[in-house]
Amino acid sequence: MKTAEQRLDAAGFWLLAASLGVVQFKLLPAQVLFGLSALAWIWLLVRGGARPVWPSFFVPLLVYALFTLASAAFSIDPVASFKDSRQLLLFLMVPLTAHYARGRRAMRTLDVIIAVGAAGALVGIVQWAMLGYDSLDNRPKGPLSHYMTYSGVLMLVTCAAVARLVFHQREWIWPAIAVPALLVALRSTLTRNAWLGGAAGVTALLALRNWKLALLAPAVAVALLFLAPGDIRTRAMSIVDPSDPSNRDRVTMVHVGVGMVRDHPVWGVGPEMVQREYVRYRPAEFVNPVNPHLHNVPLQIAAERGLIALAVWLWFFAAALIDAFTRVRRGEAPALSAAAFAALVAMLVAGMFEYNFGDSEFLMLLLGLISLPFASQRRAPDSGPS
């Protein structure tokens, strides 16, 4: 018979797994599930039924959180900056996943993420093929609130699904069906940063499997571009078009970000203050009069929270990437570790053109994915996951 702690632990696991699935559809219900899972974890800690554990990359995340709070304290509007800093609570996804998704639960969690992601992909495909979401002005957003969030989530799930297909020898048929749906949905979003990030993540997976396969990536990319429909070719080629309005707007954002960093190198302008300060740093020639963020993860962090916070964030990224790579090489949960590695690569590449690390849906899913390899190496509960 299960003890009360075992029952609570099992409930916390399913709440966490559900949150990583539901976040691909709606943020608020996912956050409620996440919060309930956190409360169960805290209760287990208080009762002595658990002890906090986390992978090494959680340490720089904690330090990053501290510098974020310091930046908020020095902000021109501390109240607004501290309010925005509530997102730091999502960093608890790392120790929660490390605790709940241990042993076989880790792969089950990955399966939940991929299965729900494939369902979300179908929603976007229907929007694109049947409901008129087929232009830059009206892109598919799936079950989420914005096409940029949707494309970023699709990118992460695509990396996870390909990793499972390539590195997990069993039960491969349903991921093989999910991958084409995810790719078609990602194609339909016309979102260049997610295309680049997804391509980088999949290429990283091929390189992990056999470095020679990665050499085929450029040839495959050229072939796909040649065979692609006109809207895809036009959108892809716009990446290198200096006259493209969004490209020119990103150049403006670089000027704005550099100016903010120059004037506020230590603490930045403060969380949630970039939009408010944008006009002061905007050059004479601009596309959009204001932007909510700078569409670049490192630049946004440096401008918003300062150069020290950026250095700490890079520490986090390097620690997480090395952890995932090392686990793949050691053969520790290769599918999970490869999924974590590819997700990080995709996040950074896409993050050069979009502030995806500041998107709550994207952040929850990313932190869950990169924590699963560590969790899988912990002893599974004697009573199983249910």
Summary of the structure (lengths in Angstrom):
residues: 386
radius of gyration: 20.8
end to end distance: 12.6
largest distance: 71.3
contacts: 1391
relative contact order: 0.16
helix: 74%
strand: 1%
